[in-house]
Amino acid sequence: MENLSLQADHGEFLALAGLNGAGKSTFCYLLNALLLPSTGRVLSCGLDTSSKQNLSGIRRQVGLIMQNPDNQILAPTVEDDVAFGPENLGLPREEIEIRVEEALEAMELTALRRREPHLLSVGEKKRLALAGVLATRPKVLVSDESTSMLDPSTRAEVIRLFSWLQEEKGMTIIHATHRPEEMMAADRMLLLSGGQILFDGKPERFFDGRELVEREGFRPPVLLRLARALEARGYNMPPNPMDTGKVVEQLWPSS
């Protein structure tokens, strides 16, 4: 990455978009200080990642969900793995138990708490990795394509969870993805290509620009294309038409 400069605001849901090799994973690892910049500076929660004394504080505040869950699952059971992060924060046992229960419930893993992680499916491992990060209650949640290899229903649940964490917990969400539907869930979208930022703005504005969308190999979500076609015929549509219910309500108000 060269000459890349950007800032994510507190409580923002930011989609980091781009095709394979665009630099999304590198960006995510820089934020969590798993990678350190060879030039320039990276500030996470106001802390400079180049300073060794800041690394612990950064990793307390910036939780990272990796693309491959096997890279961050360490403990012998599901429950132990979720507890691993809070234990390393030095929290009291009572607080650890509360956080573990909340994270297991949020990711629907309570019934699997005694299971050995290597016996889990890929989707279950993904949810376990996310539960482990949630248990640390970070200020910033960085997701490196964490919805890959999940079925459509589970992917949608994860994105809804991200939105809930943003809205109810004030968490900053940075989600790397190549899926247009997931980009549309964000407040703001960055398009990376070759380590450079090609677009920075509202995701719906990106998909309304045909040249860049086609050049980068994306296709607007079906619901957005439908809404734009209806707008062209004089119908009023929501600004970000990714909720089927809202689109239907605009067409046929219930009252």
Secondary structure as GFF3:
##gff-version 3
##sequence-region A 1 255
A	DSSP	beta_strand	13	17	.	.	.	ID=ss1
A	DSSP	alpha_helix	24	31	.	.	.	ID=ss2
A	DSSP	beta_strand	43	44	.	.	.	ID=ss3
A	DSSP	beta_strand	47	48	.	.	.	ID=ss4
A	DSSP	three_ten_helix	52	54	.	.	.	ID=ss5
A	DSSP	alpha_helix	55	61	.	.	.	ID=ss6
A	DSSP	beta_strand	62	65	.	.	.	ID=ss7
A	DSSP	three_ten_helix	69	71	.	.	.	ID=ss8
A	DSSP	alpha_helix	78	88	.	.	.	ID=ss9
A	DSSP	alpha_helix	93	106	.	.	.	ID=ss10
A	DSSP	three_ten_helix	110	112	.	.	.	ID=ss11
A	DSSP	three_ten_helix	117	119	.	.	.	ID=ss12
A	DSSP	alpha_helix	122	134	.	.	.	ID=ss13
A	DSSP	beta_strand	140	144	.	.	.	ID=ss14
A	DSSP	alpha_helix	152	169	.	.	.	ID=ss15
A	DSSP	beta_strand	172	177	.	.	.	ID=ss16
A	DSSP	alpha_helix	180	183	.	.	.	ID=ss17
A	DSSP	beta_strand	188	193	.	.	.	ID=ss18
A	DSSP	beta_strand	196	201	.	.	.	ID=ss19
A	DSSP	alpha_helix	203	208	.	.	.	ID=ss20
A	DSSP	alpha_helix	210	215	.	.	.	ID=ss21
A	DSSP	alpha_helix	222	232	.	.	.	ID=ss22
A	DSSP	alpha_helix	244	251	.	.	.	ID=ss23
###
